[in-house]
Amino acid sequence: MELRRTEQGFALYKEKDCIGECRLSPAPKGAQLAVLCILPRWRRKGYGSYLLKEVLRSFGGYDREAATVFTAPLPENAAELTFWGKFGFAAEGGQLVLSGILDDQVDRIIEAFHKADPAITLSRWRSEEGWNVLSARRAASL
């Protein structure tokens, strides 16, 4: 298995065949994932998890000392929601939910979201033992 950087993100190869890709846009402290796909015959074998783990690792997603923000398209079905949930992504009633945020990162992340888009309201949803879950909503446009 080989992971290669592409102009749009990453491609996953098994021997000489491309079996999956992740298209993304780098962000100041993470990335915005546009597409994560694995060819149908290679699904449910761990390749999607491997690809996403490597993408997160490449952009500091496993660095507990740094604030990182990753966004992804809302899942289309329960299986996709379960897959993304294994990596800390969650969708809640039209909300974006960010988990695994340390106490000292909360204010900076809220400020960064507000600066990037004032229509986004981000707040602490849950907190336990220094770890936080933040919930974001975008104001409805008229």
N, CA, C and O atoms as CSV, one atom per row, in Angstrom:
chain,resi,resn,atom,element,x,y,z
A,1,MET,N,N,0.845,-1.165,0.000
A,1,MET,CA,C,0.000,0.000,0.000
A,1,MET,C,C,0.896,1.237,0.000
A,1,MET,O,O,1.917,1.281,0.687
A,2,GLU,N,N,0.497,2.236,-0.780
A,2,GLU,CA,C,1.291,3.459,-0.864
A,2,GLU,C,C,0.366,4.665,-0.925
A,2,GLU,O,O,-0.609,4.684,-1.678
A,3,LEU,N,N,0.684,5.656,-0.130
A,3,LEU,CA,C,-0.064,6.910,-0.122
A,3,LEU,C,C,0.753,7.949,-0.875
A,3,LEU,O,O,1.919,8.182,-0.554
A,4,ARG,N,N,0.140,8.572,-1.877
A,4,ARG,CA,C,0.836,9.586,-2.670
A,4,ARG,C,C,0.103,10.912,-2.581
A,4,ARG,O,O,-1.127,10.961,-2.583
A,5,ARG,N,N,0.882,11.995,-2.503
A,5,ARG,CA,C,0.293,13.338,-2.545
A,5,ARG,C,C,-0.097,13.634,-3.981
A,5,ARG,O,O,0.612,13.256,-4.914
A,6,THR,N,N,-1.222,14.307,-4.159
A,6,THR,CA,C,-1.666,14.749,-5.471
A,6,THR,C,C,-1.907,16.251,-5.404
A,6,THR,O,O,-1.793,16.849,-4.334
A,7,GLU,N,N,-2.238,16.863,-6.528
A,7,GLU,CA,C,-2.542,18.299,-6.528
A,7,GLU,C,C,-3.739,18.610,-5.647
A,7,GLU,O,O,-3.806,19.680,-5.042
A,8,GLN,N,N,-4.686,17.682,-5.570
A,8,GLN,CA,C,-5.918,17.921,-4.825
A,8,GLN,C,C,-5.946,17.258,-3.450
A,8,GLN,O,O,-6.916,17.434,-2.713
A,9,GLY,N,N,-4.925,16.510,-3.088
A,9,GLY,CA,C,-4.926,15.848,-1.788
A,9,GLY,C,C,-4.027,14.633,-1.755
A,9,GLY,O,O,-2.803,14.745,-1.810
A,10,PHE,N,N,-4.656,13.456,-1.664
A,10,PHE,CA,C,-3.911,12.199,-1.546
A,10,PHE,C,C,-4.580,11.113,-2.382
A,10,PHE,O,O,-5.793,11.132,-2.590
A,11,ALA,N,N,-3.784,10.181,-2.850
A,11,ALA,CA,C,-4.287,8.995,-3.537
A,11,ALA,C,C,-3.691,7.769,-2.854
A,11,ALA,O,O,-2.521,7.767,-2.471
A,12,LEU,N,N,-4.499,6.739,-2.707
A,12,LEU,CA,C,-4.066,5.499,-2.075
A,12,LEU,C,C,-3.927,4.427,-3.158
A,12,LEU,O,O,-4.861,4.157,-3.914
A,13,TYR,N,N,-2.739,3.825,-3.211
A,13,TYR,CA,C,-2.448,2.803,-4.212
A,13,TYR,C,C,-2.224,1.457,-3.547
A,13,TYR,O,O,-1.589,1.359,-2.497
A,14,LYS,N,N,-2.752,0.434,-4.176
A,14,LYS,CA,C,-2.477,-0.950,-3.794
A,14,LYS,C,C,-1.776,-1.541,-5.006
A,14,LYS,O,O,-2.369,-1.712,-6.071
A,15,GLU,N,N,-0.520,-1.845,-4.819
A,15,GLU,CA,C,0.370,-2.200,-5.917
A,15,GLU,C,C,0.389,-1.032,-6.893
A,15,GLU,O,O,0.784,0.065,-6.497
A,16,LYS,N,N,-0.012,-1.207,-8.139
A,16,LYS,CA,C,0.058,-0.084,-9.079
A,16,LYS,C,C,-1.300,0.569,-9.336
A,16,LYS,O,O,-1.390,1.516,-10.117
A,17,ASP,N,N,-2.355,0.073,-8.690
A,17,ASP,CA,C,-3.704,0.581,-8.921
A,17,ASP,C,C,-4.138,1.574,-7.845
A,17,ASP,O,O,-3.957,1.333,-6.652
A,18,CYS,N,N,-4.712,2.690,-8.283
A,18,CYS,CA,C,-5.282,3.661,-7.347
A,18,CYS,C,C,-6.621,3.106,-6.873
A,18,CYS,O,O,-7.518,2.855,-7.677
A,19,ILE,N,N,-6.747,2.918,-5.559
A,19,ILE,CA,C,-7.989,2.345,-5.016
A,19,ILE,C,C,-8.795,3.356,-4.213
A,19,ILE,O,O,-9.922,3.064,-3.811
A,20,GLY,N,N,-8.233,4.548,-3.971
A,20,GLY,CA,C,-8.968,5.543,-3.210
A,20,GLY,C,C,-8.307,6.900,-3.266
A,20,GLY,O,O,-7.150,7.031,-3.664
A,21,GLU,N,N,-9.064,7.917,-2.858
A,21,GLU,CA,C,-8.512,9.259,-2.837
A,21,GLU,C,C,-9.188,10.103,-1.772
A,21,GLU,O,O,-10.303,9.822,-1.332
A,22,CYS,N,N,-8.486,11.131,-1.379
A,22,CYS,CA,C,-9.029,12.134,-0.469
A,22,CYS,C,C,-8.679,13.488,-1.079
A,22,CYS,O,O,-7.506,13.845,-1.190
A,23,ARG,N,N,-9.706,14.238,-1.473
A,23,ARG,CA,C,-9.490,15.595,-1.974
A,23,ARG,C,C,-9.748,16.545,-0.832
A,23,ARG,O,O,-10.719,16.394,-0.090
A,24,LEU,N,N,-8.872,17.530,-0.692
A,24,LEU,CA,C,-8.996,18.453,0.435
A,24,LEU,C,C,-8.394,19.805,0.107
A,24,LEU,O,O,-7.677,19.978,-0.878
A,25,SER,N,N,-8.715,20.757,0.971
A,25,SER,CA,C,-8.110,22.084,0.920
A,25,SER,C,C,-7.450,22.318,2.266
A,25,SER,O,O,-8.118,22.274,3.299
A,26,PRO,N,N,-6.145,22.567,2.268
A,26,PRO,CA,C,-5.493,22.860,3.546
A,26,PRO,C,C,-6.092,24.108,4.185
A,26,PRO,O,O,-6.464,25.057,3.494
A,27,ALA,N,N,-6.178,24.094,5.484
A,27,ALA,CA,C,-6.661,25.241,6.259
A,27,ALA,C,C,-5.529,25.642,7.201
A,27,ALA,O,O,-4.591,24.868,7.393
A,28,PRO,N,N,-5.597,26.843,7.794
A,28,PRO,CA,C,-4.500,27.275,8.659
A,28,PRO,C,C,-4.118,26.277,9.753
A,28,PRO,O,O,-2.938,26.147,10.078
A,29,LYS,N,N,-5.092,25.573,10.323
A,29,LYS,CA,C,-4.788,24.619,11.394
A,29,LYS,C,C,-5.520,23.305,11.181
A,29,LYS,O,O,-6.130,22.775,12.110
A,30,GLY,N,N,-5.465,22.779,9.972
A,30,GLY,CA,C,-6.155,21.533,9.672
A,30,GLY,C,C,-6.431,21.449,8.193
A,30,GLY,O,O,-5.582,21.801,7.374
A,31,ALA,N,N,-7.630,20.977,7.843
A,31,ALA,CA,C,-7.986,20.844,6.436
A,31,ALA,C,C,-9.495,20.723,6.286
A,31,ALA,O,O,-10.202,20.313,7.207
A,32,GLN,N,N,-9.963,21.089,5.107
A,32,GLN,CA,C,-11.360,20.898,4.754
A,32,GLN,C,C,-11.404,19.747,3.757
A,32,GLN,O,O,-10.942,19.876,2.623
A,33,LEU,N,N,-11.958,18.634,4.186
A,33,LEU,CA,C,-12.026,17.453,3.336
A,33,LEU,C,C,-13.224,17.585,2.407
A,33,LEU,O,O,-14.346,17.787,2.871
A,34,ALA,N,N,-13.002,17.475,1.113
A,34,ALA,CA,C,-14.080,17.584,0.137
A,34,ALA,C,C,-14.604,16.210,-0.253
A,34,ALA,O,O,-15.813,16.018,-0.388
A,35,VAL,N,N,-13.700,15.260,-0.433
A,35,VAL,CA,C,-14.069,13.910,-0.874
A,35,VAL,C,C,-13.141,12.907,-0.209
A,35,VAL,O,O,-11.932,13.122,-0.123
A,36,LEU,N,N,-13.712,11.827,0.253
A,36,LEU,CA,C,-12.933,10.663,0.695
A,36,LEU,C,C,-13.644,9.463,0.101
A,36,LEU,O,O,-14.783,9.171,0.465
A,37,CYS,N,N,-12.985,8.769,-0.808
A,37,CYS,CA,C,-13.655,7.628,-1.426
A,37,CYS,C,C,-12.665,6.485,-1.668
A,37,CYS,O,O,-11.476,6.688,-1.915
A,38,ILE,N,N,-13.211,5.299,-1.584
A,38,ILE,CA,C,-12.482,4.061,-1.865
A,38,ILE,C,C,-13.313,3.317,-2.911
A,38,ILE,O,O,-14.540,3.283,-2.817
A,39,LEU,N,N,-12.658,2.727,-3.898
A,39,LEU,CA,C,-13.394,1.964,-4.904
A,39,LEU,C,C,-14.246,0.891,-4.226
A,39,LEU,O,O,-13.805,0.279,-3.253
A,40,PRO,N,N,-15.466,0.656,-4.731
A,40,PRO,CA,C,-16.396,-0.274,-4.069
A,40,PRO,C,C,-15.808,-1.643,-3.726
A,40,PRO,O,O,-16.081,-2.162,-2.644
A,41,ARG,N,N,-15.024,-2.232,-4.599
A,41,ARG,CA,C,-14.518,-3.584,-4.296
A,41,ARG,C,C,-13.476,-3.601,-3.181
A,41,ARG,O,O,-13.141,-4.671,-2.674
A,42,TRP,N,N,-12.952,-2.420,-2.786
A,42,TRP,CA,C,-11.949,-2.338,-1.732
A,42,TRP,C,C,-12.527,-1.809,-0.415
A,42,TRP,O,O,-11.798,-1.660,0.567
A,43,ARG,N,N,-13.819,-1.530,-0.393
A,43,ARG,CA,C,-14.451,-1.000,0.823
A,43,ARG,C,C,-14.614,-2.087,1.883
A,43,ARG,O,O,-14.621,-3.282,1.589
A,44,ARG,N,N,-14.745,-1.620,3.138
A,44,ARG,CA,C,-14.959,-2.480,4.305
A,44,ARG,C,C,-13.775,-3.418,4.549
A,44,ARG,O,O,-13.931,-4.527,5.062
A,45,LYS,N,N,-12.575,-2.935,4.163
A,45,LYS,CA,C,-11.357,-3.707,4.376
A,45,LYS,C,C,-10.311,-2.874,5.109
A,45,LYS,O,O,-9.161,-3.295,5.239
A,46,GLY,N,N,-10.706,-1.691,5.589
A,46,GLY,CA,C,-9.791,-0.854,6.356
A,46,GLY,C,C,-9.033,0.189,5.551
A,46,GLY,O,O,-8.280,0.978,6.124
A,47,TYR,N,N,-9.215,0.210,4.232
A,47,TYR,CA,C,-8.469,1.169,3.419
A,47,TYR,C,C,-8.939,2.609,3.632
A,47,TYR,O,O,-8.120,3.528,3.644
A,48,GLY,N,N,-10.237,2.814,3.798
A,48,GLY,CA,C,-10.749,4.156,4.065
A,48,GLY,C,C,-10.235,4.692,5.394
A,48,GLY,O,O,-9.852,5.858,5.492
A,49,SER,N,N,-10.227,3.847,6.408
A,49,SER,CA,C,-9.698,4.250,7.712
A,49,SER,C,C,-8.219,4.590,7.616
A,49,SER,O,O,-7.767,5.588,8.178
A,50,TYR,N,N,-7.474,3.764,6.907
A,50,TYR,CA,C,-6.039,4.022,6.729
A,50,TYR,C,C,-5.825,5.370,6.036
A,50,TYR,O,O,-5.003,6.174,6.476
A,51,LEU,N,N,-6.561,5.611,4.963
A,51,LEU,CA,C,-6.414,6.852,4.217
A,51,LEU,C,C,-6.745,8.055,5.090
A,51,LEU,O,O,-5.986,9.023,5.121
A,52,LEU,N,N,-7.868,8.005,5.800
A,52,LEU,CA,C,-8.242,9.144,6.637
A,52,LEU,C,C,-7.241,9.355,7.770
A,52,LEU,O,O,-6.892,10.498,8.063
A,53,LYS,N,N,-6.771,8.293,8.411
A,53,LYS,CA,C,-5.764,8.432,9.473
A,53,LYS,C,C,-4.515,9.120,8.957
A,53,LYS,O,O,-3.970,10.001,9.622
A,54,GLU,N,N,-4.058,8.726,7.779
A,54,GLU,CA,C,-2.847,9.332,7.220
A,54,GLU,C,C,-3.071,10.800,6.858
A,54,GLU,O,O,-2.174,11.623,7.039
A,55,VAL,N,N,-4.241,11.131,6.355
A,55,VAL,CA,C,-4.566,12.536,6.043
A,55,VAL,C,C,-4.573,13.350,7.336
A,55,VAL,O,O,-3.968,14.419,7.401
A,56,LEU,N,N,-5.255,12.847,8.362
A,56,LEU,CA,C,-5.295,13.568,9.643
A,56,LEU,C,C,-3.888,13.727,10.211
A,56,LEU,O,O,-3.529,14.802,10.689
A,57,ARG,N,N,-3.101,12.672,10.160
A,57,ARG,CA,C,-1.731,12.725,10.673
A,57,ARG,C,C,-0.911,13.767,9.897
A,57,ARG,O,O,-0.128,14.501,10.501
A,58,SER,N,N,-1.076,13.838,8.594
A,58,SER,CA,C,-0.326,14.788,7.759
A,58,SER,C,C,-0.619,16.234,8.103
A,58,SER,O,O,0.224,17.108,7.902
A,59,PHE,N,N,-1.806,16.489,8.618
A,59,PHE,CA,C,-2.198,17.859,8.944
A,59,PHE,C,C,-2.289,18.100,10.444
A,59,PHE,O,O,-2.971,19.029,10.876
A,60,GLY,N,N,-1.615,17.282,11.245
A,60,GLY,CA,C,-1.540,17.512,12.688
A,60,GLY,C,C,-2.758,17.092,13.473
A,60,GLY,O,O,-2.927,17.526,14.612
A,61,GLY,N,N,-3.608,16.267,12.910
A,61,GLY,CA,C,-4.843,15.866,13.582
A,61,GLY,C,C,-4.666,15.021,14.815
A,61,GLY,O,O,-5.603,14.888,15.603
A,62,TYR,N,N,-3.495,14.442,15.012
A,62,TYR,CA,C,-3.258,13.622,16.201
A,62,TYR,C,C,-2.313,14.312,17.181
A,62,TYR,O,O,-1.847,13.694,18.138
A,63,ASP,N,N,-2.034,15.580,16.943
A,63,ASP,CA,C,-1.165,16.354,17.829
A,63,ASP,C,C,-2.003,16.916,18.968
A,63,ASP,O,O,-2.784,17.845,18.766
A,64,ARG,N,N,-1.844,16.361,20.152
A,64,ARG,CA,C,-2.661,16.795,21.297
A,64,ARG,C,C,-2.259,18.165,21.832
A,64,ARG,O,O,-2.963,18.732,22.668
A,65,GLU,N,N,-1.153,18.696,21.368
A,65,GLU,CA,C,-0.686,19.999,21.829
A,65,GLU,C,C,-1.133,21.138,20.920
A,65,GLU,O,O,-0.964,22.305,21.273
A,66,ALA,N,N,-1.694,20.826,19.771
A,66,ALA,CA,C,-2.070,21.864,18.809
A,66,ALA,C,C,-3.567,21.805,18.527
A,66,ALA,O,O,-4.168,20.731,18.496
A,67,ALA,N,N,-4.150,22.975,18.323
A,67,ALA,CA,C,-5.554,23.044,17.931
A,67,ALA,C,C,-5.634,22.762,16.439
A,67,ALA,O,O,-4.999,23.450,15.640
A,68,THR,N,N,-6.402,21.767,16.065
A,68,THR,CA,C,-6.597,21.464,14.654
A,68,THR,C,C,-8.086,21.395,14.375
A,68,THR,O,O,-8.870,20.977,15.228
A,69,VAL,N,N,-8.463,21.802,13.196
A,69,VAL,CA,C,-9.872,21.797,12.804
A,69,VAL,C,C,-9.977,21.119,11.448
A,69,VAL,O,O,-9.328,21.525,10.484
A,70,PHE,N,N,-10.791,20.095,11.386
A,70,PHE,CA,C,-11.044,19.385,10.141
A,70,PHE,C,C,-12.539,19.406,9.889
A,70,PHE,O,O,-13.327,19.177,10.807
A,71,THR,N,N,-12.935,19.675,8.667
A,71,THR,CA,C,-14.345,19.603,8.305
A,71,THR,C,C,-14.492,18.594,7.181
A,71,THR,O,O,-13.549,18.345,6.430
A,72,ALA,N,N,-15.678,18.016,7.070
A,72,ALA,CA,C,-15.954,17.020,6.042
A,72,ALA,C,C,-17.418,17.158,5.631
A,72,ALA,O,O,-18.224,17.710,6.379
A,73,PRO,N,N,-17.760,16.660,4.451
A,73,PRO,CA,C,-19.165,16.697,4.045
A,73,PRO,C,C,-20.033,15.928,5.034
A,73,PRO,O,O,-19.586,14.948,5.630
A,74,LEU,N,N,-21.281,16.377,5.207
A,74,LEU,CA,C,-22.188,15.642,6.087
A,74,LEU,C,C,-22.429,14.255,5.508
A,74,LEU,O,O,-22.641,14.124,4.303
A,75,PRO,N,N,-22.400,13.223,6.336
A,75,PRO,CA,C,-22.619,11.856,5.861
A,75,PRO,C,C,-24.002,11.702,5.236
A,75,PRO,O,O,-24.970,12.334,5.660
A,76,GLU,N,N,-24.069,10.848,4.218
A,76,GLU,CA,C,-25.334,10.614,3.526
A,76,GLU,C,C,-26.143,9.480,4.140
A,76,GLU,O,O,-27.344,9.371,3.889
A,77,ASN,N,N,-25.498,8.628,4.945
A,77,ASN,CA,C,-26.225,7.503,5.529
A,77,ASN,C,C,-25.578,7.102,6.855
A,77,ASN,O,O,-24.530,7.625,7.235
A,78,ALA,N,N,-26.221,6.169,7.547
A,78,ALA,CA,C,-25.760,5.764,8.881
A,78,ALA,C,C,-24.366,5.143,8.849
A,78,ALA,O,O,-23.575,5.348,9.770
A,79,ALA,N,N,-24.060,4.386,7.795
A,79,ALA,CA,C,-22.732,3.754,7.713
A,79,ALA,C,C,-21.643,4.819,7.608
A,79,ALA,O,O,-20.599,4.706,8.251
A,80,GLU,N,N,-21.884,5.855,6.799
A,80,GLU,CA,C,-20.905,6.933,6.681
A,80,GLU,C,C,-20.766,7.687,7.997
A,80,GLU,O,O,-19.658,8.049,8.392
A,81,LEU,N,N,-21.888,7.926,8.680
A,81,LEU,CA,C,-21.850,8.620,9.967
A,81,LEU,C,C,-21.022,7.822,10.970
A,81,LEU,O,O,-20.243,8.403,11.725
A,82,THR,N,N,-21.178,6.510,10.986
A,82,THR,CA,C,-20.394,5.653,11.881
A,82,THR,C,C,-18.910,5.725,11.539
A,82,THR,O,O,-18.066,5.823,12.429
A,83,PHE,N,N,-18.596,5.677,10.239
A,83,PHE,CA,C,-17.195,5.762,9.808
A,83,PHE,C,C,-16.571,7.065,10.291
A,83,PHE,O,O,-15.526,7.038,10.940
A,84,TRP,N,N,-17.184,8.194,9.990
A,84,TRP,CA,C,-16.619,9.493,10.372
A,84,TRP,C,C,-16.571,9.638,11.897
A,84,TRP,O,O,-15.648,10.257,12.427
A,85,GLY,N,N,-17.538,9.083,12.594
A,85,GLY,CA,C,-17.576,9.168,14.052
A,85,GLY,C,C,-16.381,8.511,14.720
A,85,GLY,O,O,-15.961,8.942,15.794
A,86,LYS,N,N,-15.821,7.464,14.098
A,86,LYS,CA,C,-14.637,6.798,14.654
A,86,LYS,C,C,-13.448,7.750,14.747
A,86,LYS,O,O,-12.508,7.510,15.504
A,87,PHE,N,N,-13.499,8.820,13.981
A,87,PHE,CA,C,-12.379,9.762,13.925
A,87,PHE,C,C,-12.713,11.106,14.567
A,87,PHE,O,O,-11.991,12.084,14.372
A,88,GLY,N,N,-13.810,11.158,15.335
A,88,GLY,CA,C,-14.158,12.375,16.057
A,88,GLY,C,C,-15.041,13.335,15.296
A,88,GLY,O,O,-15.346,14.412,15.809
A,89,PHE,N,N,-15.470,12.987,14.085
A,89,PHE,CA,C,-16.394,13.831,13.346
A,89,PHE,C,C,-17.808,13.455,13.774
A,89,PHE,O,O,-18.094,12.285,14.023
A,90,ALA,N,N,-18.692,14.451,13.858
A,90,ALA,CA,C,-20.075,14.167,14.234
A,90,ALA,C,C,-21.008,15.179,13.601
A,90,ALA,O,O,-20.646,16.342,13.419
A,91,ALA,N,N,-22.199,14.741,13.271
A,91,ALA,CA,C,-23.247,15.631,12.774
A,91,ALA,C,C,-24.407,15.548,13.740
A,91,ALA,O,O,-24.845,14.453,14.093
A,92,GLU,N,N,-24.903,16.674,14.166
A,92,GLU,CA,C,-25.996,16.701,15.134
A,92,GLU,C,C,-27.052,17.673,14.662
A,92,GLU,O,O,-26.851,18.883,14.768
A,93,GLY,N,N,-28.163,17.197,14.149
A,93,GLY,CA,C,-29.288,18.057,13.802
A,93,GLY,C,C,-28.914,19.331,13.066
A,93,GLY,O,O,-29.358,20.412,13.451
A,94,GLY,N,N,-28.107,19.232,12.016
A,94,GLY,CA,C,-27.730,20.411,11.267
A,94,GLY,C,C,-26.582,21.185,11.880
A,94,GLY,O,O,-26.257,22.279,11.418
A,95,GLN,N,N,-25.979,20.650,12.888
A,95,GLN,CA,C,-24.856,21.307,13.547
A,95,GLN,C,C,-23.554,20.632,13.152
A,95,GLN,O,O,-23.514,19.459,12.781
A,96,LEU,N,N,-22.504,21.413,13.248
A,96,LEU,CA,C,-21.160,20.856,13.145
A,96,LEU,C,C,-20.694,20.660,14.578
A,96,LEU,O,O,-20.798,21.577,15.393
A,97,VAL,N,N,-20.188,19.489,14.893
A,97,VAL,CA,C,-19.727,19.205,16.243
A,97,VAL,C,C,-18.245,18.855,16.179
A,97,VAL,O,O,-17.844,17.971,15.422
A,98,LEU,N,N,-17.434,19.544,16.971
A,98,LEU,CA,C,-16.000,19.296,17.043
A,98,LEU,C,C,-15.687,18.703,18.401
A,98,LEU,O,O,-16.012,19.304,19.426
A,99,SER,N,N,-15.067,17.544,18.430
A,99,SER,CA,C,-14.751,16.920,19.714
A,99,SER,C,C,-13.247,16.828,19.893
A,99,SER,O,O,-12.484,17.016,18.946
A,100,GLY,N,N,-12.827,16.535,21.122
A,100,GLY,CA,C,-11.406,16.390,21.420
A,100,GLY,C,C,-10.683,17.715,21.534
A,100,GLY,O,O,-9.497,17.800,21.219
A,101,ILE,N,N,-11.376,18.752,21.980
A,101,ILE,CA,C,-10.799,20.088,22.108
A,101,ILE,C,C,-10.384,20.294,23.568
A,101,ILE,O,O,-11.199,20.130,24.476
A,102,LEU,N,N,-9.127,20.650,23.792
A,102,LEU,CA,C,-8.641,20.892,25.151
A,102,LEU,C,C,-9.125,22.239,25.671
A,102,LEU,O,O,-9.399,23.153,24.893
A,103,ASP,N,N,-9.230,22.356,27.008
A,103,ASP,CA,C,-9.707,23.595,27.628
A,103,ASP,C,C,-9.012,24.840,27.090
A,103,ASP,O,O,-9.672,25.834,26.785
A,104,ASP,N,N,-7.680,24.796,26.972
A,104,ASP,CA,C,-6.953,25.998,26.562
A,104,ASP,C,C,-7.060,26.284,25.060
A,104,ASP,O,O,-6.530,27.289,24.588
A,105,GLN,N,N,-7.735,25.418,24.308
A,105,GLN,CA,C,-7.927,25.637,22.874
A,105,GLN,C,C,-9.292,26.241,22.551
A,105,GLN,O,O,-9.480,26.795,21.467
A,106,VAL,N,N,-10.243,26.142,23.475
A,106,VAL,CA,C,-11.631,26.513,23.206
A,106,VAL,C,C,-11.754,27.955,22.707
A,106,VAL,O,O,-12.325,28.186,21.641
A,107,ASP,N,N,-11.235,28.916,23.451
A,107,ASP,CA,C,-11.404,30.326,23.076
A,107,ASP,C,C,-10.774,30.641,21.729
A,107,ASP,O,O,-11.351,31.386,20.938
A,108,ARG,N,N,-9.593,30.081,21.455
A,108,ARG,CA,C,-8.928,30.337,20.168
A,108,ARG,C,C,-9.729,29.769,19.002
A,108,ARG,O,O,-9.813,30.388,17.942
A,109,ILE,N,N,-10.314,28.597,19.197
A,109,ILE,CA,C,-11.088,27.987,18.118
A,109,ILE,C,C,-12.374,28.775,17.873
A,109,ILE,O,O,-12.743,29.025,16.725
A,110,ILE,N,N,-13.047,29.161,18.937
A,110,ILE,CA,C,-14.265,29.964,18.776
A,110,ILE,C,C,-13.943,31.263,18.046
A,110,ILE,O,O,-14.668,31.659,17.133
A,111,GLU,N,N,-12.872,31.918,18.436
A,111,GLU,CA,C,-12.463,33.171,17.796
A,111,GLU,C,C,-12.113,32.954,16.324
A,111,GLU,O,O,-12.492,33.761,15.474
A,112,ALA,N,N,-11.398,31.877,16.018
A,112,ALA,CA,C,-11.004,31.596,14.635
A,112,ALA,C,C,-12.223,31.335,13.750
A,112,ALA,O,O,-12.278,31.809,12.616
A,113,PHE,N,N,-13.192,30.588,14.260
A,113,PHE,CA,C,-14.405,30.339,13.487
A,113,PHE,C,C,-15.162,31.637,13.246
A,113,PHE,O,O,-15.625,31.892,12.134
A,114,HIS,N,N,-15.290,32.460,14.285
A,114,HIS,CA,C,-16.027,33.718,14.142
A,114,HIS,C,C,-15.331,34.651,13.152
A,114,HIS,O,O,-15.985,35.329,12.359
A,115,LYS,N,N,-14.006,34.680,13.205
A,115,LYS,CA,C,-13.243,35.532,12.289
A,115,LYS,C,C,-13.400,35.037,10.843
A,115,LYS,O,O,-13.533,35.843,9.923
A,116,ALA,N,N,-13.383,33.729,10.650
A,116,ALA,CA,C,-13.509,33.159,9.316
A,116,ALA,C,C,-14.905,33.372,8.732
A,116,ALA,O,O,-15.052,33.592,7.530
A,117,ASP,N,N,-15.925,33.305,9.584
A,117,ASP,CA,C,-17.307,33.466,9.124
A,117,ASP,C,C,-18.169,33.943,10.291
A,117,ASP,O,O,-18.572,33.136,11.129
A,118,PRO,N,N,-18.459,35.255,10.354
A,118,PRO,CA,C,-19.244,35.801,11.472
A,118,PRO,C,C,-20.647,35.198,11.602
A,118,PRO,O,O,-21.286,35.343,12.645
A,119,ALA,N,N,-21.128,34.527,10.556
A,119,ALA,CA,C,-22.453,33.903,10.624
A,119,ALA,C,C,-22.427,32.602,11.428
A,119,ALA,O,O,-23.482,32.043,11.730
A,120,ILE,N,N,-21.241,32.117,11.777
A,120,ILE,CA,C,-21.123,30.876,12.553
A,120,ILE,C,C,-21.097,31.198,14.041
A,120,ILE,O,O,-20.312,32.029,14.499
A,121,THR,N,N,-21.959,30.534,14.778
A,121,THR,CA,C,-21.961,30.641,16.234
A,121,THR,C,C,-21.425,29.329,16.783
A,121,THR,O,O,-22.016,28.269,16.580
A,122,LEU,N,N,-20.317,29.410,17.471
A,122,LEU,CA,C,-19.663,28.229,18.028
A,122,LEU,C,C,-19.682,28.352,19.541
A,122,LEU,O,O,-19.341,29.402,20.086
A,123,SER,N,N,-20.075,27.295,20.213
A,123,SER,CA,C,-20.126,27.340,21.679
A,123,SER,C,C,-19.750,25.984,22.263
A,123,SER,O,O,-19.789,24.957,21.585
A,124,ARG,N,N,-19.382,26.011,23.547
A,124,ARG,CA,C,-19.054,24.777,24.259
A,124,ARG,C,C,-20.346,24.018,24.504
A,124,ARG,O,O,-21.296,24.552,25.077
A,125,TRP,N,N,-20.371,22.770,24.065
A,125,TRP,CA,C,-21.576,21.955,24.213
A,125,TRP,C,C,-21.438,21.042,25.422
A,125,TRP,O,O,-22.368,20.908,26.217
A,126,ARG,N,N,-20.267,20.412,25.558
A,126,ARG,CA,C,-19.997,19.531,26.699
A,126,ARG,C,C,-18.544,19.701,27.112
A,126,ARG,O,O,-17.700,20.092,26.306
A,127,SER,N,N,-18.263,19.404,28.368
A,127,SER,CA,C,-16.900,19.479,28.874
A,127,SER,C,C,-16.723,18.408,29.943
A,127,SER,O,O,-17.576,18.240,30.814
A,128,GLU,N,N,-15.602,17.684,29.867
A,128,GLU,CA,C,-15.329,16.653,30.852
A,128,GLU,C,C,-13.825,16.445,30.969
A,128,GLU,O,O,-13.148,16.162,29.981
A,129,GLU,N,N,-13.316,16.588,32.171
A,129,GLU,CA,C,-11.912,16.336,32.495
A,129,GLU,C,C,-10.941,17.040,31.542
A,129,GLU,O,O,-9.961,16.445,31.097
A,130,GLY,N,N,-11.218,18.301,31.235
A,130,GLY,CA,C,-10.327,19.093,30.400
A,130,GLY,C,C,-10.542,18.941,28.905
A,130,GLY,O,O,-9.894,19.629,28.116
A,131,TRP,N,N,-11.440,18.053,28.502
A,131,TRP,CA,C,-11.766,17.846,27.091
A,131,TRP,C,C,-13.131,18.444,26.806
A,131,TRP,O,O,-14.021,18.407,27.656
A,132,ASN,N,N,-13.299,18.998,25.609
A,132,ASN,CA,C,-14.530,19.703,25.276
A,132,ASN,C,C,-15.090,19.266,23.932
A,132,ASN,O,O,-14.373,18.786,23.055
A,133,VAL,N,N,-16.399,19.452,23.804
A,133,VAL,CA,C,-17.090,19.281,22.531
A,133,VAL,C,C,-17.709,20.632,22.217
A,133,VAL,O,O,-18.444,21.198,23.026
A,134,LEU,N,N,-17.401,21.142,21.024
A,134,LEU,CA,C,-17.941,22.424,20.587
A,134,LEU,C,C,-18.995,22.183,19.524
A,134,LEU,O,O,-18.874,21.268,18.709
A,135,SER,N,N,-20.026,23.007,19.537
A,135,SER,CA,C,-21.115,22.893,18.586
A,135,SER,C,C,-21.202,24.187,17.785
A,135,SER,O,O,-21.152,25.277,18.355
A,136,ALA,N,N,-21.331,24.070,16.474
A,136,ALA,CA,C,-21.398,25.249,15.617
A,136,ALA,C,C,-22.697,25.244,14.818
A,136,ALA,O,O,-23.173,24.205,14.362
A,137,ARG,N,N,-23.244,26.430,14.670
A,137,ARG,CA,C,-24.423,26.630,13.824
A,137,ARG,C,C,-24.184,27.845,12.957
A,137,ARG,O,O,-23.577,28.821,13.398
A,138,ARG,N,N,-24.653,27.789,11.740
A,138,ARG,CA,C,-24.577,28.942,10.850
A,138,ARG,C,C,-25.937,29.629,10.883
A,138,ARG,O,O,-26.978,28.978,10.792
A,139,ALA,N,N,-25.913,30.949,11.015
A,139,ALA,CA,C,-27.151,31.722,11.016
A,139,ALA,C,C,-27.854,31.518,9.683
A,139,ALA,O,O,-27.213,31.486,8.633
A,140,ALA,N,N,-29.178,31.380,9.729
A,140,ALA,CA,C,-29.952,31.201,8.509
A,140,ALA,C,C,-29.873,32.461,7.657
A,140,ALA,O,O,-29.992,33.577,8.162
A,141,SER,N,N,-29.672,32.264,6.364
A,141,SER,CA,C,-29.637,33.417,5.471
A,141,SER,C,C,-31.046,33.763,5.015
A,141,SER,O,O,-31.892,32.887,4.834
A,142,LEU,N,N,-31.275,35.033,4.837
A,142,LEU,CA,C,-32.627,35.472,4.462
A,142,LEU,C,C,-32.788,35.552,2.977
A,142,LEU,O,O,-33.862,35.904,2.491
